[in-house]
């Protein structure tokens, strides 16, 4: 899960991973959690905040393509939770 989170966060245009609209988007592991990544039976959900300026479908496609090799046979669902500018992105990533 951590590799999926790191891979998604490294994609161009991703400001940060988010916990989703209700704060529950995370995978819980021994010793902590991985915010922004939910492992489901048939899918991996990745919740992101994106930076303003690049088309959102391009960012979503890049995240899906980057994460797919790490997801096994599960499909990758990318949820865009917020759009932010560069200055706000630093605040999102630090919270």
Secondary structure, 3 states (H helix, E strand, C coil): CHHHHHHHHCCCCEEEECCCCCCCCEEEECCEEEECEEECCCEEEEEEEEECCCCHHHHHHHHHHHHHCCCCCCEEEEEEEEEECHHHHHHHHHC
